[in-house]
């Protein structure tokens, strides 16, 4: 489904990704853990070119793109097949919950307005916001805004959904609602790559856990292997502080 090969990214003199390789199979839920500054968000953003990596290859659903030579059309194809859920929601403040979803369907994918409205209403119902379609972001709680963000991400039925610390900006009491929606997506067979510090989600839902530090993947494996018997000292140190 998704293959990342030898991905490098440098900001000024700082090398943030140092040749990252990652394979995500259809239906996988890959959870990426790591300390701040480890490169995990840069990796996630590089997958759909929100951040353009310097070198490496991204293969999605059989199409391989050399990131250094990626054209606008290449990037468009990748973005049409990936959904992105942002840490801080990234909703249009001047548009309703419904419009935040239909915008991408109409102008990004060329769907009709009628079809886009129906899709938006359906996904809002899935995330428990059926009665909030005409609300603006300022009228919604943080948890509700993030649910709109998830609804937007799944509306185009992407091949892969990317989550960048989707609960980190929420009050603790709202975190469970978002994780429940993500678990339901995983149970429905959605392919997901999730950057998070929610260890319970990683243990319960992930098919693979990836630990990053210093721009590289230090260790990866089944949740039971990573949490119960991590092999690398750096992984052990990180988990001892987090758990």
Backbone torsions as a table, in degrees:
resi	resn	phi	psi	omega
1	UNK	NA	-58.3	-178.3
2	UNK	-134.8	125.1	176.7
3	UNK	-127.2	125.8	174.4
4	UNK	-108.3	127.5	-177.4
5	UNK	-127.9	121.4	171.6
6	UNK	51.5	49.8	-176.3
7	UNK	-81.9	127.4	178.5
8	UNK	-123.1	141.5	174.6
9	UNK	-147.9	131.5	179.4
10	UNK	-126.2	134.8	171.7
11	UNK	-111.8	107.1	-175.0
12	UNK	62.0	-124.7	-179.7
13	UNK	-91.0	-3.0	-176.2
14	UNK	-96.6	119.4	176.8
15	UNK	-87.6	111.5	-173.3
16	UNK	-91.7	-36.0	174.0
17	UNK	-120.1	127.8	-172.1
18	UNK	-118.8	56.8	178.1
19	UNK	83.9	58.5	-175.9
20	UNK	-85.7	133.8	173.4
21	UNK	-118.8	133.6	179.5
22	UNK	-152.1	134.0	176.3
23	UNK	-118.7	130.7	178.2
24	UNK	-123.7	119.3	179.6
25	UNK	-88.7	160.3	179.2
26	UNK	-58.3	130.0	179.7
27	UNK	86.1	-5.0	178.1
28	UNK	-70.6	150.7	166.1
29	UNK	-119.6	102.1	-178.7
30	UNK	-98.5	119.6	179.5
31	UNK	-104.1	126.6	-179.6
32	UNK	-104.3	121.2	177.6
33	UNK	-111.7	160.3	175.5
34	UNK	158.9	160.1	179.3
35	UNK	-69.7	165.7	176.0
36	UNK	-58.8	135.0	179.6
37	UNK	85.7	9.2	-177.2
38	UNK	-81.0	-14.8	179.4
39	UNK	105.3	1.5	-173.3
40	UNK	-68.0	-41.4	178.6
41	UNK	-70.0	-37.9	176.7
42	UNK	-61.3	-40.7	176.5
43	UNK	-60.7	-47.3	-178.5
44	UNK	-61.4	-46.4	-179.0
45	UNK	-67.4	-27.3	179.2
46	UNK	-71.5	-26.1	-177.4
47	UNK	-61.8	-39.6	178.5
48	UNK	-114.4	23.3	169.6
49	UNK	66.9	21.9	166.1
50	UNK	-65.1	-34.1	166.1
51	UNK	-119.1	130.2	-178.5
52	UNK	-92.1	115.9	177.0
53	UNK	-66.7	162.0	-177.0
54	UNK	-83.0	-46.5	179.4
55	UNK	-144.3	162.4	179.9
56	UNK	123.2	179.7	-179.1
57	UNK	-127.4	144.3	172.6
58	UNK	-123.7	120.9	176.9
59	UNK	-112.0	124.0	178.6
60	UNK	-131.3	119.6	178.0
61	UNK	51.6	43.3	174.1
62	UNK	91.4	-11.5	178.9
63	UNK	-100.5	123.7	-178.2
64	UNK	-104.4	132.4	-179.5
65	UNK	-124.4	126.6	170.1
66	UNK	-78.7	112.7	-170.4
67	UNK	-61.4	-30.8	-179.0
68	UNK	-69.2	-23.3	-177.1
69	UNK	-113.0	11.7	-174.9
70	UNK	-61.4	130.6	177.6
71	UNK	-91.5	170.0	176.0
72	UNK	-58.9	-36.6	179.5
73	UNK	-68.1	-40.1	176.8
74	UNK	-58.9	-47.3	-178.2
75	UNK	-64.3	-39.4	178.6
76	UNK	-61.4	-43.1	-179.8
77	UNK	-62.4	-44.7	179.0
78	UNK	-61.3	-46.2	-176.6
79	UNK	-67.8	-30.5	177.7
80	UNK	-69.9	-19.3	-177.0
81	UNK	-107.2	3.4	178.8
82	UNK	-128.0	140.1	171.5
83	UNK	-107.7	143.1	-176.9
84	UNK	-125.2	126.5	176.1
85	UNK	-108.7	118.2	-172.1
86	UNK	-88.4	155.4	177.2
87	UNK	-61.5	-41.1	-176.0
88	UNK	-110.5	31.0	169.6
89	UNK	74.3	-48.2	178.5
90	UNK	54.8	44.5	175.5
91	UNK	-89.9	153.8	173.2
92	UNK	-74.1	118.3	-174.7
93	UNK	-64.9	-28.1	-175.5
94	UNK	-95.8	13.0	-179.9
95	UNK	-126.5	147.9	179.4
96	UNK	-70.0	169.7	176.6
97	UNK	-55.7	-44.3	179.3
98	UNK	-61.4	-47.0	-177.3
99	UNK	-66.7	-32.3	177.4
100	UNK	-61.7	-27.3	178.9
101	UNK	-89.4	-43.9	-175.8
102	UNK	-68.9	-26.2	-177.6
103	UNK	-53.4	-50.8	-178.2
104	UNK	-69.8	-33.7	-179.9
105	UNK	-67.8	-41.4	-177.4
106	UNK	-76.0	-51.9	-171.8
107	UNK	-91.6	-24.0	178.7
108	UNK	-90.9	-36.6	-175.2
109	UNK	-113.0	-6.2	176.8
110	UNK	74.2	22.0	177.6
111	UNK	-75.3	154.5	177.1
112	UNK	-69.0	157.8	-179.6
113	UNK	-63.2	-41.5	-178.5
114	UNK	-62.1	-47.2	-179.4
115	UNK	-65.4	-38.6	-178.2
116	UNK	-65.4	-40.1	178.6
117	UNK	-63.6	-42.3	179.6
118	UNK	-63.6	-43.8	178.4
119	UNK	-61.3	-45.4	-178.7
120	UNK	-61.7	-42.1	178.5
121	UNK	-64.5	-38.8	-179.8
122	UNK	-64.9	-45.2	-177.1
123	UNK	-73.7	-31.5	174.9
124	UNK	-64.1	-36.6	176.6
125	UNK	-65.6	-38.2	-179.8
126	UNK	-62.1	-32.8	-178.6
127	UNK	-98.5	12.4	174.1
128	UNK	79.0	26.0	-178.2
129	UNK	-123.6	31.6	-178.2
130	UNK	-54.6	-38.2	-175.2
131	UNK	-91.6	9.5	-176.1
132	UNK	-117.5	17.0	-173.6
133	UNK	-64.2	-25.6	-178.1
134	UNK	-98.4	8.8	178.5
135	UNK	-84.9	145.9	174.6
136	UNK	-90.3	157.3	-179.1
137	UNK	-50.8	-37.5	-178.6
138	UNK	-66.0	-17.7	179.6
139	UNK	-94.3	-0.3	-176.1
140	UNK	-112.5	149.1	174.1
141	UNK	-71.6	169.1	177.8
142	UNK	-59.0	-42.4	178.9
143	UNK	-63.4	-38.6	177.7
144	UNK	-68.2	-39.8	177.3
145	UNK	-62.0	-40.5	179.6
146	UNK	-68.4	-32.8	175.7
147	UNK	-65.8	-36.7	173.7
148	UNK	-63.0	-40.6	177.9
149	UNK	-60.7	-40.0	177.5
150	UNK	-68.8	-41.9	177.9
151	UNK	-59.4	-41.8	178.0
152	UNK	-62.3	-43.0	-177.1
153	UNK	-65.3	-34.9	-176.6
154	UNK	-91.7	-7.7	-172.3
155	UNK	-62.8	-32.4	-178.2
156	UNK	-91.9	7.8	-178.7
157	UNK	51.4	58.7	-177.5
158	UNK	-68.4	158.9	177.3
159	UNK	-69.2	-36.2	-177.9
160	UNK	-135.6	136.6	174.3
161	UNK	-108.5	128.1	-178.4
162	UNK	-107.1	126.5	-178.9
163	UNK	-116.8	119.5	179.0
164	UNK	-103.4	94.2	-179.8
165	UNK	43.6	60.0	-170.8
166	UNK	-66.9	-14.3	-178.4
167	UNK	-110.7	-1.8	-170.1
168	UNK	-70.9	-22.1	-179.3
169	UNK	-95.0	3.9	-173.8
170	UNK	-97.9	152.2	169.3
171	UNK	-62.4	144.2	-176.2
172	UNK	-51.7	-35.7	-176.8
173	UNK	-71.3	-14.4	-179.2
174	UNK	-95.3	-12.5	-174.5
175	UNK	-61.7	-41.9	-176.3
176	UNK	-58.6	-37.5	180.0
177	UNK	-62.5	-43.6	-178.9
178	UNK	-68.3	-43.3	179.2
179	UNK	-63.2	-34.6	178.3
180	UNK	-64.7	-40.6	178.0
181	UNK	-65.0	-42.6	179.6
182	UNK	-64.4	-38.9	177.9
183	UNK	-64.7	-39.0	178.1
184	UNK	-63.5	-38.6	176.8
185	UNK	-64.0	-42.7	178.5
186	UNK	-63.0	-42.6	179.6
187	UNK	-64.0	-26.9	179.0
188	UNK	-83.7	1.7	175.7
189	UNK	89.6	13.3	179.2
190	UNK	-70.2	139.5	176.1
191	UNK	-83.5	125.9	-171.9
192	UNK	-137.2	141.8	169.5
193	UNK	-121.9	121.0	-168.9
194	UNK	-125.6	118.3	169.3
195	UNK	-91.4	121.3	-175.0
196	UNK	-159.3	162.2	170.2
197	UNK	-109.7	8.3	-179.3
198	UNK	-81.9	94.1	-174.1
199	UNK	-66.8	-33.7	179.9
200	UNK	-64.6	-39.1	177.5
201	UNK	-64.0	-45.1	-179.8
202	UNK	-60.2	-43.4	-179.2
203	UNK	-65.8	-40.1	-171.2
204	UNK	-86.5	-35.4	-167.3
205	UNK	-110.8	-31.8	-172.8
206	UNK	-64.6	140.6	168.9
207	UNK	-88.6	-25.4	175.3
208	UNK	-147.3	140.7	175.4
209	UNK	-112.5	132.3	-179.8
210	UNK	-116.6	128.6	176.0
211	UNK	-108.5	122.5	179.8
212	UNK	-112.0	147.3	171.8
213	UNK	-160.3	138.3	177.2
214	UNK	61.2	30.4	175.0
215	UNK	83.2	7.6	178.4
216	UNK	-131.3	161.5	170.9
217	UNK	-86.1	113.2	-177.8
218	UNK	-77.9	-40.2	-175.1
219	UNK	-161.0	147.1	175.1
220	UNK	-149.3	153.5	-179.7
221	UNK	170.4	-173.6	176.3
222	UNK	-62.6	149.6	-179.7
223	UNK	-52.2	-42.0	-178.7
224	UNK	-61.7	-38.0	-179.9
225	UNK	-70.1	-43.4	-177.3
226	UNK	-69.9	-43.8	-175.0
227	UNK	-82.1	-33.2	-175.5
228	UNK	-93.8	-38.8	-176.7
229	UNK	-138.4	59.2	178.3
230	UNK	-62.2	140.0	-175.4
231	UNK	-88.9	-35.1	-173.6
232	UNK	-87.6	139.4	-179.2
233	UNK	-59.3	-40.6	-178.3
234	UNK	-64.6	-38.1	176.0
235	UNK	-63.7	-44.0	180.0
236	UNK	-60.4	-42.3	-179.9
237	UNK	-63.5	-45.0	-178.7
238	UNK	-62.3	-48.8	-177.6
239	UNK	-66.5	-34.2	178.2
240	UNK	-63.4	-30.9	178.6
241	UNK	-81.7	-34.0	-174.4
242	UNK	-82.6	-42.3	-172.1
243	UNK	-82.1	NA	NA
